[in-house]
Amino acid sequence: MMLAEACAYCADLLHLPATPDDDARALEALARWLVRFSPRVSPCLPHCIFLDVTGMERLFGGPAAVRQLVADALVAFGISAGIAVAPTPGAAWAIATFGRGSPPVVHDRDQMLQAVASLPPEALRLDGNVTVMLRRLGIDTMAALLRLPRNQLATRFDSIVLRRIDQLTGDVTEPLVFLEHQTPLRAAMQFEGAMENLETIHAAIQHLLKEVTAELTRRGQGARQLRVTLPRPYASPIERMIHLTRPARSVSGLLELIRFALEGVRADDRGDGFMGVRIDVVRSEPFIEEQSMLLGAEEKHAATEQAHLIERLHARFDGCMEWPALVESRMPERAMTCASVPSPQTCPPRRGARPTRLLREPQSLRVIVMPSEGLDGLPVSMTHANQVHRLPRARGPERIVGQWWDGRWKTRDYFDAEDETGRRYWLFRVVETGRWFLHGMFE
């Protein structure tokens, strides 16, 4: 049903926006954590993780012991999950999802067929239309489905039904894409004694960056986030995070950002010096080599310089800077919020011009319009801060309608007006009340 209909049935309904990208990242993060139980882990959307525990008996003491360890770990995380061990991925998924009365661990084909016999046809991971058709034919269990002749199944249904049955029984191997195992990328150096000279530390950082970038090049990746740690002998270590707007593996560029990040380390923070330095690549992404084009090179160069400027500002003023992030809203003052990291979103195209300076709250104005007897005329004069500004040129209106639940202040007509000195203002008139407000200036 629609959300509005659901809220009408239950006024206290708790609903949150769907975030499939965040869900996929969380599922992959959990899958990587489960690598401690098996080196072959495969996350499958939307909410399934397969672990190949073949050969883990000597390490954990059998399939039942592995299942119990995984179950205890998920309970400690507060995650509710169905866990089953079976000879095939299809059987394990079916028992974990629908087999509440079935044994959670099966060892051979006969036990597996007996465990899935009472499960519904949905346990085969079939399309919803196929399962509805099966139920109309009176096939409510896997046992009834497996008793049907294969030639009738191939005639009545798509080949996916036979393939899912063969994957369940093990007659056809189901390929799984396992997570690629990569060791954490880091480089460290220990000093013989406490070091206070920052130039010497910068030289050590440059040497470590060469090791890090060489490994990034071998992996075909670039760093998106670095952590620089400076351990101290009698105090907690100093850490600085380096955020990058795009994957990078240039030694000179990364060294410059780390220099900016370490400029804020005061002499008092250095204390008795540093015992070493460590660089961790917290986040990396595939690095794509781009060739400069003859046409459009200036635009690309400008975008690159802007990205470098953002990275330098973030490295120098980390902890006391906020970055604009777009928010879906028709009202201009609500279309932006502040975030701790730069947003990868680009500004969507708009029909009308937007001022470079937007006031935090619109300021009330006294405006004279032409023709004066009409309420929908163009502004020709305004009084702001006890100063009268003639407006010989005005363009508009651009109508912006707000949310109906915000009351009567919902319909605005915006004008781009210019005074006699050449300054441009962004004004709007509330249609319901006729009041005028100043919302921004073009600088």
C-alpha positions in Angstrom: 0.0 0.0 0.0 1.0 3.6 -0.3 2.6 5.3 2.7 -0.2 7.8 3.1 -2.7 4.9 3.3 -0.5 3.1 5.8 -0.3 6.2 8.0 -4.0 6.5 7.8 -4.4 3.0 9.3 -1.6 3.6 11.9 -1.0 7.2 12.9 2.1 6.2 15.0 3.7 4.3 12.1 7.5 4.7 12.1 8.8 5.0 8.5 12.2 5.9 7.2 13.5 6.6 3.7 15.0 3.6 1.8 18.8 3.8 1.5 19.8 0.8 -0.7 23.4 2.1 -1.2 23.9 2.4 2.5 22.3 -1.0 3.0 24.7 -2.6 0.5 27.7 -1.0 2.1 26.6 -2.2 5.6 26.1 -5.7 4.2 29.6 -5.7 2.7 31.1 -4.4 6.0 29.4 -7.2 7.9 30.6 -9.7 5.3 34.2 -8.5 5.7 33.9 -8.9 9.4 32.7 -12.5 9.0 35.9 -13.3 7.1 37.3 -14.3 10.5 35.1 -17.5 10.3 35.9 -18.3 6.6 38.1 -16.8 3.9 35.4 -17.2 1.3 32.5 -14.9 2.1 29.9 -13.7 -0.5 27.4 -10.9 0.3 24.2 -11.2 -1.8 21.7 -8.5 -2.0 19.4 -7.6 -0.4 20.0 -9.3 2.9 22.0 -12.5 2.6 25.6 -13.5 3.2 27.1 -16.9 2.2 30.1 -18.4 4.0 31.9 -21.4 2.5 32.9 -23.4 5.6 34.3 -26.3 3.7 37.4 -27.6 5.5 36.8 -25.5 8.7 35.9 -28.6 10.8 39.4 -29.0 12.3 39.6 -25.3 13.1 36.2 -24.8 14.8 35.1 -28.3 15.6 32.4 -29.0 13.0 29.6 -27.2 11.1 27.4 -26.9 14.2 30.2 -25.2 16.1 30.8 -22.7 13.3 27.1 -21.9 13.1 27.0 -21.3 16.9 30.0 -19.0 16.7 28.5 -16.9 13.9 25.1 -16.8 15.7 26.7 -15.6 19.0 28.7 -12.9 17.1 25.5 -11.6 15.4 23.6 -11.6 18.7 26.4 -9.5 20.2 26.0 -7.0 17.4 22.2 -6.9 18.0 21.5 -8.4 14.5 18.6 -10.9 14.1 19.4 -13.4 11.5 18.5 -16.9 10.3 21.6 -19.2 10.1 21.8 -22.6 8.5 24.5 -24.9 7.2 23.8 -27.1 4.2 25.7 -28.8 1.3 24.5 -26.1 -1.2 23.9 -22.4 -1.1 20.3 -22.7 -2.2 19.5 -25.2 0.6 21.2 -23.1 3.2 19.3 -20.0 2.1 16.0 -21.9 2.1 16.4 -23.4 5.6 17.8 -20.1 7.1 14.9 -18.1 5.6 11.9 -20.4 5.9 13.0 -23.5 7.9 11.9 -22.5 11.4 11.0 -26.2 12.2 13.8 -27.7 10.2 17.2 -28.7 11.6 19.7 -25.8 11.1 22.5 -28.1 10.1 22.2 -30.8 7.5 25.1 -32.9 6.3 24.1 -34.8 3.2 21.6 -34.8 0.3 19.0 -37.0 2.0 18.9 -34.9 5.1 18.7 -31.8 3.0 15.7 -33.0 0.9 13.9 -34.0 4.1 14.6 -30.6 5.7 13.3 -28.6 2.7 10.3 -30.8 2.0 7.8 -28.8 4.0 9.1 -25.4 3.0 7.0 -23.2 0.7 7.9 -22.6 -3.0 9.3 -19.2 -2.2 12.3 -21.1 -0.6 13.6 -21.6 -4.2 14.2 -17.8 -4.6 11.6 -17.7 -7.5 9.9 -14.7 -8.9 6.6 -13.6 -7.2 4.5 -14.3 -10.2 5.9 -17.9 -10.5 5.1 -18.7 -6.8 1.6 -17.3 -7.2 1.0 -19.5 -10.2 2.3 -22.5 -8.3 0.0 -21.9 -5.3 -3.0 -21.6 -7.7 -2.1 -25.1 -9.0 -2.2 -26.4 -5.4 1.6 -26.6 -5.0 2.2 -25.3 -1.5 5.4 -27.2 -0.5 8.8 -28.1 -1.9 7.9 -31.8 -1.7 4.9 -31.3 -4.0 7.0 -29.3 -6.4 9.8 -31.9 -6.5 7.3 -34.7 -7.3 6.2 -33.0 -10.6 7.8 -34.3 -13.8 10.6 -32.1 -15.1 9.2 -31.9 -18.6 5.9 -30.4 -17.2 7.8 -27.8 -15.2 9.8 -26.9 -18.3 6.6 -26.5 -20.3 4.5 -24.6 -17.8 7.2 -22.4 -16.3 10.4 -20.7 -17.2 13.7 -22.6 -17.1 14.6 -20.7 -13.9 12.5 -23.1 -11.9 14.5 -26.1 -13.0 17.7 -24.2 -12.5 16.8 -23.3 -8.9 15.8 -26.9 -8.2 19.1 -28.2 -9.5 21.0 -25.5 -7.5 19.1 -26.6 -4.4 19.9 -30.3 -4.8 23.5 -29.7 -6.0 23.0 -31.1 -9.5 24.1 -27.7 -10.9 26.9 -25.6 -9.2 25.7 -22.2 -8.1 28.6 -19.7 -8.6 29.2 -17.2 -5.8 31.3 -14.1 -6.1 33.5 -14.0 -3.0 35.0 -10.9 -1.5 38.5 -10.1 -2.7 40.9 -10.4 0.2 43.3 -7.5 0.6 45.5 -6.7 3.5 45.1 -3.3 5.1 47.3 -0.8 3.4 49.6 1.0 5.8 53.2 2.0 6.3 55.0 2.8 9.5 58.5 4.0 10.7 59.9 3.9 14.2 62.5 6.5 15.3 65.5 5.6 17.4 64.5 8.4 19.8 61.9 11.1 20.2 61.9 13.4 17.2 60.8 17.1 17.4 61.9 18.5 14.0 58.9 18.6 11.7 61.1 18.7 8.6 62.6 15.4 9.5 59.1 14.0 10.2 58.0 15.3 6.8 60.9 13.5 5.2 59.9 10.3 6.9 56.3 10.8 5.8 57.5 11.3 2.2 59.3 8.0 2.4 56.2 6.2 3.7 54.0 7.8 1.0 56.3 6.3 -1.7 55.6 2.8 -0.2 51.8 3.5 0.0 51.5 4.9 -3.5 53.5 2.1 -4.9 51.1 -0.5 -3.4 48.1 1.6 -4.5 49.5 1.6 -8.1 49.9 -2.2 -7.9 46.3 -2.6 -6.9 45.0 0.0 -9.4 43.5 2.2 -6.7 43.8 5.6 -5.3 43.5 6.9 -1.7 40.3 8.7 -0.7 41.0 8.9 3.0 44.3 8.8 4.9 45.0 8.7 8.6 48.4 10.0 9.8 49.4 8.9 13.4 52.2 10.4 15.4 52.8 8.4 18.6 54.2 10.4 21.6 56.3 8.9 24.4 54.2 10.2 27.4 50.9 11.2 25.8 48.3 9.9 23.5 49.2 9.9 19.8 48.2 12.7 17.5 46.0 11.7 14.6 45.0 13.6 11.5 42.5 12.6 8.8 43.1 13.5 5.2 40.0 13.6 3.0 40.3 13.6 -0.8 37.5 14.5 -3.2 38.8 12.0 -5.8 41.1 9.0 -5.7 44.8 10.1 -5.7 48.2 8.5 -5.4 50.6 11.4 -6.1 53.3 11.6 -3.5 53.8 15.3 -3.8 50.0 16.0 -3.6 49.5 13.8 -0.6 52.6 15.2 1.2 51.3 18.7 0.7 47.9 17.9 2.3 49.6 16.2 5.2 51.8 19.3 5.7 48.7 21.4 5.9 47.1 19.0 8.4 50.2 19.1 10.6 50.5 22.9 10.7 48.0 23.0 13.5 50.2 20.8 15.8 51.4 23.3 18.4 54.7 23.2 20.2 52.9 22.2 23.4 51.4 19.2 21.6 54.8 18.0 20.4 56.0 17.7 24.0 59.0 15.5 24.1 58.7 14.7 20.4 57.3 11.9 18.4 58.4 8.2 18.5 57.5 7.4 14.9 54.9 7.9 12.2 52.3 5.7 10.6 50.1 6.2 7.5 46.9 4.2 7.1 44.8 4.2 3.9 41.3 4.2 5.5 39.5 4.3 2.2 40.5 3.6 -1.4 38.8 3.5 -4.7 39.7 2.4 -8.3 42.0 4.9 -9.9 41.2 5.8 -13.5 43.8 7.3 -15.7 42.4 10.2 -17.7 43.9 11.7 -20.8 43.7 15.5 -21.2 41.6 16.4 -24.2 42.4 19.1 -26.7 39.0 20.6 -26.3 37.6 21.2 -22.8 41.0 21.1 -21.1 40.5 24.4 -19.3 37.2 23.2 -17.7 38.9 20.0 -16.6 41.9 21.9 -15.2 39.5 24.3 -13.3 37.6 21.4 -11.8 40.9 19.8 -10.7 42.1 23.0 -9.1 38.8 23.4 -7.3 39.1 19.8 -5.9 42.7 20.5 -4.7 41.5 23.7 -3.0 38.8 21.8 -1.2 41.3 19.2 -0.1 43.8 21.8 1.2 41.1 23.7 3.1 39.8 20.5 4.7 43.4 19.5 5.7 44.2 22.8 7.2 41.0 23.6 9.0 39.8 20.0 9.8 37.5 20.0 12.9 36.2 23.6 12.5 34.9 23.5 8.9 31.5 22.6 7.5 30.6 21.8 3.9 27.4 22.6 2.1 25.2 19.6 1.2 22.1 19.7 -0.9 18.7 18.9 0.6 15.6 18.2 -1.4 13.3 21.2 -0.7 11.5 23.8 -2.8 12.2 26.5 -0.2 15.6 28.1 -0.9 16.5 28.5 2.8 15.9 24.8 3.4 17.7 23.4 0.3 21.1 23.3 2.0 22.5 21.9 5.1 26.0 21.6 6.6 28.1 18.4 6.7 31.4 17.4 8.1 32.8 16.2 4.8 32.4 17.5 1.2 29.4 16.2 -0.6 29.9 14.5 -4.0 26.5 15.8 -5.2 26.4 18.4 -7.9 23.9 21.2 -7.8 20.9 20.4 -10.0 20.0 22.8 -12.8 17.4 25.5 -11.8 15.2 27.6 -13.9 15.9 30.9 -12.2 19.1 32.6 -11.1 20.2 32.2 -7.4 22.1 34.8 -5.5 25.6 34.2 -4.3 24.7 35.4 -0.8 21.5 34.0 0.8 20.3 35.5 4.1 19.8 33.1 6.9 16.3 34.6 7.4 14.3 36.7 4.9 14.2 40.4 6.0 10.9 42.4 5.8 10.8 45.3 3.3 8.6 48.2 2.2 8.2 48.0 -1.5 6.5 50.2 -4.1 5.3 48.4 -7.2 4.2 49.6 -10.6 1.3 49.8 -11.3 0.6 50.9 -7.8 -3.0 49.9 -7.8 -2.2 46.3 -8.6 -0.8 43.7 -6.1 1.1 41.8 -8.8 3.2 44.7 -10.3 7.0 44.9 -10.6 9.0 46.4 -7.7 10.3 50.0 -8.5 11.5 51.0 -5.1 12.3 49.4 -1.8 13.2 50.6 1.7 15.8 48.5 3.6 17.6 49.5 6.8 16.0 53.0 6.5 17.5 53.5 3.1 15.5 53.9 -0.1 16.7 52.1 -3.2 15.3 52.9 -6.6 14.9 49.8 -8.7 15.0 50.8 -12.4 15.4 47.2 -13.5 13.5 44.1 -12.2 13.0 40.7 -13.7 10.4 38.2 -12.6 8.4 36.8 -11.1 9.6 33.2 -10.4 6.9 31.5 -8.4 8.0 29.1 -5.7 5.3 27.2 -3.8 6.1 25.7 -0.4 4.5 23.0 1.6 0.9 23.3 2.3 1.3 22.3 5.9 3.5 25.3 6.7 0.5 27.6 6.9 -0.3 30.7 4.8 3.4 31.6 4.1 3.6 29.2 1.2 3.5 31.0 -2.2 6.3 33.3 -3.1 7.0 35.4 -6.2 10.7 36.1 -6.6 12.2 39.1 -8.4 15.8 39.8 -9.5 16.0 43.6 -9.0 18.9 46.0 -9.6 19.2 49.5 -8.0 20.8 52.7 -9.4 24.2 51.8 -8.2 24.2 48.4 -9.9 23.6 46.2 -6.9 21.3 43.3 -7.4 18.8 42.0 -4.9 16.7 38.9 -4.6 13.2 39.9 -3.4 10.0 38.0 -3.0 6.4 38.8 -2.4 4.1 36.5 -0.4 1.1 36.1 -2.6 -1.4 35.4 0.3 -0.4 38.5 2.3 1.2 40.9 -0.2 4.2 41.4 2.1 7.7 41.8 0.7 11.0 40.3 1.9 14.7 40.5 1.0 16.2 37.0 0.7 19.6 37.5 -0.9 22.1 39.6 -2.8 24.0 39.0 -6.0 27.7 39.8 -5.3 
